[in-house]
Amino acid sequence: PPVMSFAESLTARQWIFTKEEYDAHRQRACISDAAFNKDDPQEQAMRVTLEEQTRLLKYFVSMSFSVLCENLDKDMPQRVKATALGYFKRFFVHNSVNNPQNAPLPLLLASVFVACKTEEYRTITFAHVQAKLGHEKNLQVEHLRANEITLLNGIKFHLNIYLPFRPAFGLLADFKNYCALPNVNIPLPATFGGTITPLVQNLLYALLEATDVDMIYPPTIIALAGISGCLKLHEAHLAEPFHNYMNTLLQNDASTLQSIAEVESMLAELQIDPATGRAVPNNDMAAIKITNKKLNGYKAWLNARLVATAAPTPAYQPVDPPISQQPTLEAATSHMNSD
């Protein structure tokens, strides 16, 4: 059967947005869950806004996610972590932290757990999670399964994540062939592929972790921008030949080249830690503490309202007990709750 292009994929149709569409979907999610009484101005003021949610989720990804993955398996492949981040981002396109079922930390764990299955990384089984996080007595299989179902429903069971790593590897190989053409004739060292490939992969992962680039641009665009940015950093003499290669490859398509330039500008804004290869977090902790306090206050208010009205449904919990109280993750979240 013919190979389906990314443009024909479900991901391209349902999970790639313009910046305006992306913001609109998330804004709608912040004001559309069933528990929200839109006619109550008090409740409106208590809920987290899109700007506050974005700040909070960025914190959880930049801080808690790396701690979680390190605790589970320090050798977890980048493709698994990137897939998990893709699920987490997809979930919060159409869902909000204002819904008490959508606690970020349990959903991060569920995202990793599902990604290990889809990427066939068999190390992270439930038994492994219990062994690593088993000191938290409330962490039971029912909790993880419930969070999995919440996640899967939130992403509409769309599990295929197109990462930019594979396109980048293919483009690097094609660029080597381009450099060998008689009319180009740019000598590359025999070690070029082995040297530049991990640098490109690390830079692409840092971009995926620090931004929502994969919700707006196709993976090939991200890959081309990542290679271009990496060459500017590490092989500056190849930056112009690669730009010429892109012009040839894309037949000087102005729209596509503009998209690549936009992703490169996102890369240029990142401060990369040379020791870890990750983007240095740029979190406004004072604002994050205020948002976290506001969110927990809103959940406590919902809980009190349900108790007062004798609602037949289970009372909402201000903090999800299975994950967010784990001592192993306190380092990533403790300073959110400090004075």
Contacts in CASP RR format, 6 or more apart in sequence:
PFRMAT RR
TARGET T0000
AUTHOR 0000-0000-0000
METHOD contacts of the structure
MODEL  1
PPVMSFAESLTARQWIFTKEEYDAHRQRACISDAAFNKDDPQEQAMRVTL
EEQTRLLKYFVSMSFSVLCENLDKDMPQRVKATALGYFKRFFVHNSVNNP
QNAPLPLLLASVFVACKTEEYRTITFAHVQAKLGHEKNLQVEHLRANEIT
LLNGIKFHLNIYLPFRPAFGLLADFKNYCALPNVNIPLPATFGGTITPLV
QNLLYALLEATDVDMIYPPTIIALAGISGCLKLHEAHLAEPFHNYMNTLL
QNDASTLQSIAEVESMLAELQIDPATGRAVPNNDMAAIKITNKKLNGYKA
WLNARLVATAAPTPAYQPVDPPISQQPTLEAATSHMNSD
6 12 0 8 1.000
6 162 0 8 1.000
6 218 0 8 1.000
6 219 0 8 1.000
6 220 0 8 1.000
7 218 0 8 1.000
9 160 0 8 1.000
9 162 0 8 1.000
10 158 0 8 1.000
10 160 0 8 1.000
11 158 0 8 1.000
11 160 0 8 1.000
11 161 0 8 1.000
11 162 0 8 1.000
12 218 0 8 1.000
14 156 0 8 1.000
14 158 0 8 1.000
15 90 0 8 1.000
15 93 0 8 1.000
15 158 0 8 1.000
15 215 0 8 1.000
16 215 0 8 1.000
16 216 0 8 1.000
16 217 0 8 1.000
16 218 0 8 1.000
17 25 0 8 1.000
17 93 0 8 1.000
17 215 0 8 1.000
17 216 0 8 1.000
18 216 0 8 1.000
19 216 0 8 1.000
22 93 0 8 1.000
22 212 0 8 1.000
22 215 0 8 1.000
22 216 0 8 1.000
23 50 0 8 1.000
25 93 0 8 1.000
25 94 0 8 1.000
26 50 0 8 1.000
26 53 0 8 1.000
26 54 0 8 1.000
26 92 0 8 1.000
26 93 0 8 1.000
26 96 0 8 1.000
27 50 0 8 1.000
28 94 0 8 1.000
29 92 0 8 1.000
29 93 0 8 1.000
29 94 0 8 1.000
29 95 0 8 1.000
29 96 0 8 1.000
30 47 0 8 1.000
30 48 0 8 1.000
30 49 0 8 1.000
30 50 0 8 1.000
30 53 0 8 1.000
30 96 0 8 1.000
30 98 0 8 1.000
31 38 0 8 1.000
31 47 0 8 1.000
31 96 0 8 1.000
32 96 0 8 1.000
33 95 0 8 1.000
33 96 0 8 1.000
33 98 0 8 1.000
33 99 0 8 1.000
35 98 0 8 1.000
35 99 0 8 1.000
35 100 0 8 1.000
35 302 0 8 1.000
36 43 0 8 1.000
36 47 0 8 1.000
36 98 0 8 1.000
37 43 0 8 1.000
38 44 0 8 1.000
43 298 0 8 1.000
43 301 0 8 1.000
46 294 0 8 1.000
46 297 0 8 1.000
46 298 0 8 1.000
46 301 0 8 1.000
47 98 0 8 1.000
47 298 0 8 1.000
48 56 0 8 1.000
48 96 0 8 1.000
48 97 0 8 1.000
48 98 0 8 1.000
48 291 0 8 1.000
48 294 0 8 1.000
48 295 0 8 1.000
48 298 0 8 1.000
52 287 0 8 1.000
52 291 0 8 1.000
52 294 0 8 1.000
52 295 0 8 1.000
53 92 0 8 1.000
53 96 0 8 1.000
53 97 0 8 1.000
53 98 0 8 1.000
53 291 0 8 1.000
55 283 0 8 1.000
55 284 0 8 1.000
55 287 0 8 1.000
55 288 0 8 1.000
55 291 0 8 1.000
56 97 0 8 1.000
56 104 0 8 1.000
56 288 0 8 1.000
56 291 0 8 1.000
56 292 0 8 1.000
56 295 0 8 1.000
57 88 0 8 1.000
57 92 0 8 1.000
57 97 0 8 1.000
57 104 0 8 1.000
58 283 0 8 1.000
59 281 0 8 1.000
59 283 0 8 1.000
59 288 0 8 1.000
59 336 0 8 1.000
60 104 0 8 1.000
60 105 0 8 1.000
60 108 0 8 1.000
61 85 0 8 1.000
61 88 0 8 1.000
61 108 0 8 1.000
61 209 0 8 1.000
62 209 0 8 1.000
62 210 0 8 1.000
62 279 0 8 1.000
62 281 0 8 1.000
62 283 0 8 1.000
63 281 0 8 1.000
63 283 0 8 1.000
63 332 0 8 1.000
63 333 0 8 1.000
64 104 0 8 1.000
64 105 0 8 1.000
64 108 0 8 1.000
64 329 0 8 1.000
64 332 0 8 1.000
64 333 0 8 1.000
65 81 0 8 1.000
65 84 0 8 1.000
65 85 0 8 1.000
65 88 0 8 1.000
65 108 0 8 1.000
65 209 0 8 1.000
66 278 0 8 1.000
66 332 0 8 1.000
67 328 0 8 1.000
67 329 0 8 1.000
67 331 0 8 1.000
67 332 0 8 1.000
68 105 0 8 1.000
68 108 0 8 1.000
68 109 0 8 1.000
68 112 0 8 1.000
68 329 0 8 1.000
68 332 0 8 1.000
69 76 0 8 1.000
69 81 0 8 1.000
69 112 0 8 1.000
71 132 0 8 1.000
71 133 0 8 1.000
71 328 0 8 1.000
71 329 0 8 1.000
72 112 0 8 1.000
72 124 0 8 1.000
72 128 0 8 1.000
72 129 0 8 1.000
72 132 0 8 1.000
72 133 0 8 1.000
73 123 0 8 1.000
73 124 0 8 1.000
73 128 0 8 1.000
76 112 0 8 1.000
76 121 0 8 1.000
76 123 0 8 1.000
76 124 0 8 1.000
77 119 0 8 1.000
77 121 0 8 1.000
78 165 0 8 1.000
78 201 0 8 1.000
78 202 0 8 1.000
78 205 0 8 1.000
79 119 0 8 1.000
79 163 0 8 1.000
79 165 0 8 1.000
80 112 0 8 1.000
80 115 0 8 1.000
80 116 0 8 1.000
80 119 0 8 1.000
80 121 0 8 1.000
81 112 0 8 1.000
81 115 0 8 1.000
81 205 0 8 1.000
81 209 0 8 1.000
82 161 0 8 1.000
82 163 0 8 1.000
82 165 0 8 1.000
82 205 0 8 1.000
82 208 0 8 1.000
82 209 0 8 1.000
83 115 0 8 1.000
83 118 0 8 1.000
83 119 0 8 1.000
83 161 0 8 1.000
83 163 0 8 1.000
84 108 0 8 1.000
84 111 0 8 1.000
84 112 0 8 1.000
84 114 0 8 1.000
84 115 0 8 1.000
85 111 0 8 1.000
85 208 0 8 1.000
85 209 0 8 1.000
86 111 0 8 1.000
86 161 0 8 1.000
86 208 0 8 1.000
86 214 0 8 1.000
87 111 0 8 1.000
87 114 0 8 1.000
87 115 0 8 1.000
87 151 0 8 1.000
87 155 0 8 1.000
87 159 0 8 1.000
87 161 0 8 1.000
88 107 0 8 1.000
88 108 0 8 1.000
88 111 0 8 1.000
89 212 0 8 1.000
89 214 0 8 1.000
89 215 0 8 1.000
90 154 0 8 1.000
90 155 0 8 1.000
90 158 0 8 1.000
90 215 0 8 1.000
91 102 0 8 1.000
91 107 0 8 1.000
91 111 0 8 1.000
91 151 0 8 1.000
91 154 0 8 1.000
91 155 0 8 1.000
92 102 0 8 1.000
93 215 0 8 1.000
94 154 0 8 1.000
95 102 0 8 1.000
95 154 0 8 1.000
96 102 0 8 1.000
97 103 0 8 1.000
97 104 0 8 1.000
97 295 0 8 1.000
98 295 0 8 1.000
98 298 0 8 1.000
100 299 0 8 1.000
100 302 0 8 1.000
100 303 0 8 1.000
100 316 0 8 1.000
100 317 0 8 1.000
100 318 0 8 1.000
101 150 0 8 1.000
102 150 0 8 1.000
103 319 0 8 1.000
103 320 0 8 1.000
103 323 0 8 1.000
103 324 0 8 1.000
105 320 0 8 1.000
105 323 0 8 1.000
105 324 0 8 1.000
105 329 0 8 1.000
105 333 0 8 1.000
106 143 0 8 1.000
106 147 0 8 1.000
106 320 0 8 1.000
106 322 0 8 1.000
106 323 0 8 1.000
106 324 0 8 1.000
107 147 0 8 1.000
107 150 0 8 1.000
107 151 0 8 1.000
109 129 0 8 1.000
109 144 0 8 1.000
109 147 0 8 1.000
109 323 0 8 1.000
110 144 0 8 1.000
110 147 0 8 1.000
110 148 0 8 1.000
110 150 0 8 1.000
110 151 0 8 1.000
111 151 0 8 1.000
112 124 0 8 1.000
113 124 0 8 1.000
113 126 0 8 1.000
113 129 0 8 1.000
113 144 0 8 1.000
113 148 0 8 1.000
114 148 0 8 1.000
114 151 0 8 1.000
114 152 0 8 1.000
114 159 0 8 1.000
115 121 0 8 1.000
115 161 0 8 1.000
116 122 0 8 1.000
116 123 0 8 1.000
116 124 0 8 1.000
118 159 0 8 1.000
118 161 0 8 1.000
126 141 0 8 1.000
126 144 0 8 1.000
129 139 0 8 1.000
129 144 0 8 1.000
130 139 0 8 1.000
132 328 0 8 1.000
133 139 0 8 1.000
133 326 0 8 1.000
133 328 0 8 1.000
135 326 0 8 1.000
135 327 0 8 1.000
135 328 0 8 1.000
136 322 0 8 1.000
136 323 0 8 1.000
136 325 0 8 1.000
136 326 0 8 1.000
136 327 0 8 1.000
138 321 0 8 1.000
138 322 0 8 1.000
138 325 0 8 1.000
139 322 0 8 1.000
139 323 0 8 1.000
139 326 0 8 1.000
140 322 0 8 1.000
143 322 0 8 1.000
143 323 0 8 1.000
144 322 0 8 1.000
147 322 0 8 1.000
147 323 0 8 1.000
162 218 0 8 1.000
162 219 0 8 1.000
163 208 0 8 1.000
163 214 0 8 1.000
163 219 0 8 1.000
164 204 0 8 1.000
164 208 0 8 1.000
164 214 0 8 1.000
164 219 0 8 1.000
164 220 0 8 1.000
164 222 0 8 1.000
164 223 0 8 1.000
164 226 0 8 1.000
165 201 0 8 1.000
165 204 0 8 1.000
165 223 0 8 1.000
166 219 0 8 1.000
167 219 0 8 1.000
167 220 0 8 1.000
167 223 0 8 1.000
168 197 0 8 1.000
168 200 0 8 1.000
168 201 0 8 1.000
168 204 0 8 1.000
168 223 0 8 1.000
168 226 0 8 1.000
168 227 0 8 1.000
169 197 0 8 1.000
171 220 0 8 1.000
171 223 0 8 1.000
171 224 0 8 1.000
171 227 0 8 1.000
172 193 0 8 1.000
172 196 0 8 1.000
172 197 0 8 1.000
172 200 0 8 1.000
172 227 0 8 1.000
174 245 0 8 1.000
174 249 0 8 1.000
175 227 0 8 1.000
175 242 0 8 1.000
175 245 0 8 1.000
176 188 0 8 1.000
176 192 0 8 1.000
176 193 0 8 1.000
178 184 0 8 1.000
178 241 0 8 1.000
178 245 0 8 1.000
178 248 0 8 1.000
179 185 0 8 1.000
179 186 0 8 1.000
179 187 0 8 1.000
179 188 0 8 1.000
179 241 0 8 1.000
180 188 0 8 1.000
184 241 0 8 1.000
186 238 0 8 1.000
186 241 0 8 1.000
188 238 0 8 1.000
189 195 0 8 1.000
196 230 0 8 1.000
196 231 0 8 1.000
196 234 0 8 1.000
196 235 0 8 1.000
199 230 0 8 1.000
199 233 0 8 1.000
199 234 0 8 1.000
200 226 0 8 1.000
200 227 0 8 1.000
200 230 0 8 1.000
202 277 0 8 1.000
203 226 0 8 1.000
203 229 0 8 1.000
203 230 0 8 1.000
203 233 0 8 1.000
203 267 0 8 1.000
203 272 0 8 1.000
203 277 0 8 1.000
204 222 0 8 1.000
204 223 0 8 1.000
204 226 0 8 1.000
205 278 0 8 1.000
206 270 0 8 1.000
206 272 0 8 1.000
206 277 0 8 1.000
206 278 0 8 1.000
206 279 0 8 1.000
207 213 0 8 1.000
207 222 0 8 1.000
207 226 0 8 1.000
207 263 0 8 1.000
207 266 0 8 1.000
207 267 0 8 1.000
207 270 0 8 1.000
207 279 0 8 1.000
208 214 0 8 1.000
208 222 0 8 1.000
209 278 0 8 1.000
209 279 0 8 1.000
210 270 0 8 1.000
210 279 0 8 1.000
211 266 0 8 1.000
211 270 0 8 1.000
213 222 0 8 1.000
213 263 0 8 1.000
213 266 0 8 1.000
214 222 0 8 1.000
217 259 0 8 1.000
217 262 0 8 1.000
217 263 0 8 1.000
221 256 0 8 1.000
221 259 0 8 1.000
221 260 0 8 1.000
221 263 0 8 1.000
222 263 0 8 1.000
224 246 0 8 1.000
224 260 0 8 1.000
225 260 0 8 1.000
225 261 0 8 1.000
225 263 0 8 1.000
225 264 0 8 1.000
225 266 0 8 1.000
225 267 0 8 1.000
226 263 0 8 1.000
226 264 0 8 1.000
226 267 0 8 1.000
227 242 0 8 1.000
228 239 0 8 1.000
228 242 0 8 1.000
228 243 0 8 1.000
228 246 0 8 1.000
228 260 0 8 1.000
228 264 0 8 1.000
229 239 0 8 1.000
229 264 0 8 1.000
229 267 0 8 1.000
229 268 0 8 1.000
231 238 0 8 1.000
231 239 0 8 1.000
231 242 0 8 1.000
232 239 0 8 1.000
246 257 0 8 1.000
246 260 0 8 1.000
247 257 0 8 1.000
250 256 0 8 1.000
250 257 0 8 1.000
270 279 0 8 1.000
270 280 0 8 1.000
271 279 0 8 1.000
271 280 0 8 1.000
271 282 0 8 1.000
272 278 0 8 1.000
272 279 0 8 1.000
272 280 0 8 1.000
273 279 0 8 1.000
273 280 0 8 1.000
285 335 0 8 1.000
285 336 0 8 1.000
288 336 0 8 1.000
289 336 0 8 1.000
289 337 0 8 1.000
289 338 0 8 1.000
292 336 0 8 1.000
292 337 0 8 1.000
296 318 0 8 1.000
296 319 0 8 1.000
297 318 0 8 1.000
299 316 0 8 1.000
299 317 0 8 1.000
299 318 0 8 1.000
299 319 0 8 1.000
300 318 0 8 1.000
302 316 0 8 1.000
303 315 0 8 1.000
303 316 0 8 1.000
303 317 0 8 1.000
303 318 0 8 1.000
306 313 0 8 1.000
306 315 0 8 1.000
306 316 0 8 1.000
307 315 0 8 1.000
319 325 0 8 1.000
323 329 0 8 1.000
324 333 0 8 1.000
END
